Amino acid sequence: MAEEKAASTEQQQARFVIQKIYTKDISFETPNSPDIFREEWAPELDLQLGNEYNRIDDDNHEITLTVTVTAKVGDKVAFLVEVKQAGVFSLTGYSDQEMGPLIGSYCPNTLFPFAREVVSDIVLKGGFPQLVLAPVNFDAVYMNQMEQAKQQAAAAQETTH
């Protein structure tokens, strides 16, 4: 009886396995080239992040991190790059409460270095100086999203009463 309980406990242990990491989509635009190359290079950068979740089956989950960078010189767009970096993660033995931070923070944090490399390479190949994106605190991003969701739920509840 004790052996069955020990085996059951082992089966319930949490497991995080990276099955596959891949680039799902790439978009690169330089709408003002070649004129933009004659401008003094002092760009304003805008970084946007997104996260998509797709449950493949009970244990396997696809997480897609979208990184969009827009560089402007004055009022002209120098380049716009969007990379969707995805991964298939096997997540077993986690509670629903534990899955939220894994999907919203840990997996995007795992994917970001790959997306950052793709962004850097494509910007360089597009004829622009190397762009190295700063690290992102996905824990803070996730906590901020959760706080916004709570506020929206509270505001929605107030309007229905």
C-alpha positions as CSV (number, residue, x, y, z in Angstrom):
1,M,0.0,0.0,0.0
2,A,2.8,2.4,0.9
3,E,4.5,1.5,-2.4
4,E,1.4,2.4,-4.4
5,K,1.2,5.8,-2.7
6,A,4.9,6.5,-3.4
7,A,4.4,5.6,-7.1
8,S,1.3,7.8,-7.2
9,T,3.3,10.7,-5.7
10,E,6.1,10.2,-8.3
11,Q,3.6,10.3,-11.1
12,Q,2.2,13.6,-9.8
13,Q,5.5,15.3,-9.7
14,A,5.7,18.5,-11.7
15,R,7.6,18.2,-15.0
16,F,8.7,21.0,-17.4
17,V,10.1,19.8,-20.7
18,I,10.9,21.9,-23.8
19,Q,9.8,19.8,-26.7
20,K,10.6,22.2,-29.5
21,I,11.5,25.9,-30.1
22,Y,10.9,27.4,-33.5
23,T,10.3,30.6,-35.4
24,K,6.7,30.6,-36.4
25,D,6.5,33.9,-38.4
26,I,8.8,36.7,-39.4
27,S,7.9,40.1,-40.9
28,F,10.3,42.8,-41.8
29,E,9.5,46.1,-43.6
30,T,11.6,49.1,-44.5
31,P,8.9,51.4,-46.0
32,N,11.2,54.4,-46.4
33,S,14.3,52.8,-47.9
34,P,16.7,53.7,-49.4
35,D,16.1,57.3,-48.3
36,I,16.1,56.4,-44.7
37,F,19.8,55.3,-44.9
38,R,20.7,58.9,-45.6
39,E,19.1,60.1,-42.4
40,E,21.2,60.6,-39.2
41,W,20.7,57.3,-37.3
42,A,19.1,58.3,-34.0
43,P,16.0,56.1,-34.0
44,E,13.1,56.0,-31.5
45,L,12.3,52.4,-30.8
46,D,8.9,51.0,-29.8
47,L,8.8,47.5,-28.4
48,Q,5.6,45.6,-28.2
49,L,5.2,42.1,-26.7
50,G,2.4,39.6,-27.0
51,N,1.8,36.1,-25.8
52,E,-0.5,33.4,-27.3
53,Y,-1.4,30.1,-25.8
54,N,-2.6,26.9,-27.5
55,R,-3.3,23.7,-25.7
56,I,-2.2,20.8,-28.0
57,D,-3.2,18.0,-25.7
58,D,-3.3,17.3,-21.9
59,D,0.4,17.7,-21.4
60,N,1.7,19.7,-24.4
61,H,1.2,23.4,-24.9
62,E,2.3,25.8,-27.6
63,I,3.3,29.2,-26.4
64,T,4.0,31.9,-29.0
65,L,5.8,35.1,-28.0
66,T,5.3,38.0,-30.4
67,V,8.0,40.6,-30.5
68,T,7.3,43.7,-32.5
69,V,9.9,46.5,-32.9
70,T,9.2,49.7,-34.8
71,A,12.1,52.1,-35.4
72,K,11.4,55.7,-36.4
73,V,13.8,58.4,-37.4
74,G,11.9,61.6,-37.0
75,D,8.4,60.9,-38.4
76,K,9.6,58.3,-40.8
77,V,9.5,54.5,-40.1
78,A,12.9,53.1,-40.6
79,F,11.9,49.5,-40.1
80,L,9.2,47.4,-38.5
81,V,10.1,43.8,-37.5
82,E,7.7,41.3,-36.0
83,V,8.9,37.9,-34.9
84,K,6.6,35.1,-33.5
85,Q,8.9,32.8,-31.6
86,A,7.1,29.6,-30.5
87,G,7.7,26.6,-28.4
88,V,6.0,23.3,-27.5
89,F,6.3,22.7,-23.8
90,S,5.3,19.5,-21.9
91,L,3.9,20.7,-18.6
92,T,2.7,17.9,-16.3
93,G,1.8,17.7,-12.7
94,Y,1.1,21.5,-12.3
95,S,-2.1,22.9,-10.7
96,D,-4.2,25.4,-12.6
97,Q,-2.7,28.2,-10.3
98,E,0.8,27.1,-11.2
99,M,0.1,27.0,-14.9
100,G,-0.7,30.7,-15.2
101,P,2.8,31.9,-14.3
102,L,4.4,29.1,-16.4
103,I,2.4,30.1,-19.5
104,G,2.5,33.8,-18.9
105,S,6.1,34.3,-17.6
106,Y,8.4,31.3,-17.6
107,C,7.7,30.1,-21.2
108,P,8.0,33.6,-22.7
109,N,11.2,34.1,-20.7
110,T,12.5,30.9,-22.3
111,L,11.6,32.0,-25.8
112,F,12.8,35.6,-25.6
113,P,16.5,35.0,-26.2
114,F,15.6,33.2,-29.4
115,A,13.3,36.0,-30.6
116,R,15.9,38.6,-29.7
117,E,18.5,36.8,-31.8
118,V,16.1,36.6,-34.8
119,V,15.3,40.4,-34.4
120,S,18.9,41.3,-34.3
121,D,19.8,39.2,-37.3
122,I,17.0,40.5,-39.5
123,V,17.6,44.1,-38.6
124,L,21.3,43.7,-39.5
125,K,20.5,42.0,-42.8
126,G,18.0,44.8,-43.6
127,G,21.0,47.2,-43.7
128,F,20.6,48.8,-40.3
129,P,23.0,48.8,-37.3
130,Q,22.8,45.9,-35.0
131,L,19.8,46.0,-32.6
132,V,20.2,44.1,-29.3
133,L,17.0,44.2,-27.3
134,A,17.4,44.6,-23.5
135,P,16.2,41.7,-21.3
136,V,12.5,41.7,-20.3
137,N,11.2,40.9,-16.9
138,F,8.3,38.6,-17.8
139,D,7.4,38.1,-14.2
140,A,6.6,41.8,-13.9
141,V,4.8,41.8,-17.2
142,Y,2.7,38.8,-16.1
143,M,1.9,40.4,-12.7
144,N,0.9,43.6,-14.5
145,Q,-1.4,41.7,-16.8
146,M,-3.0,39.9,-13.8
147,E,-3.5,43.2,-12.0
148,Q,-5.1,44.8,-15.1
149,A,-7.5,41.8,-15.5
150,K,-8.5,42.1,-11.8
151,Q,-9.2,45.8,-12.3
152,Q,-11.2,45.2,-15.5
153,A,-13.3,42.5,-13.7
154,A,-14.0,44.8,-10.8
155,A,-15.0,47.6,-13.2
156,A,-17.2,45.3,-15.1
157,Q,-18.9,44.1,-11.9
158,E,-19.5,47.6,-10.8
159,T,-21.3,48.5,-14.1
160,T,-23.6,45.5,-13.8
161,H,-24.8,46.4,-10.3
